[in-house]
Amino acid sequence: MVVGTRKTDRRARIVLPDDFANETVIIERVGTNELRLRKKRTLTQLVAGITPENLHGEWDTGPAVGNEAL
């Protein structure tokens, strides 16, 4: 992980690295004076990360209740 220091302007804006250009980003506050910035991944990117090792089978949630049982 590359950590850099950048100064904000009067409106708290910063310039991001080029690989963030034209991307939707998620900003999370992780502390009183710390933010985490990451790219928002698409469904296609998430599905591409599925492997046999991280794929699980069906879960037994018990008998159907309510209107889902026809």
Phi, psi and omega in degrees: 000131179264126178248130180231163177245131179223144179268138177272163174271190183296340180257016177066028177268148175228163175263126182268161177298157184302327183289356174265359182297137178059029178246152170274130183243153177248128179249120180243134173274120182249000178189178181293333179225036179218132175241149174243130183242129177214158178284143175279127182268148179275167177299322179299318178293321179293317180294326179296337180275359180284130177231164176301332181288327182253011178264129180250163178278193179288153177253138175275115181256011179093185182289153179292140177229154177079210187273357180284342177267112182255000000 
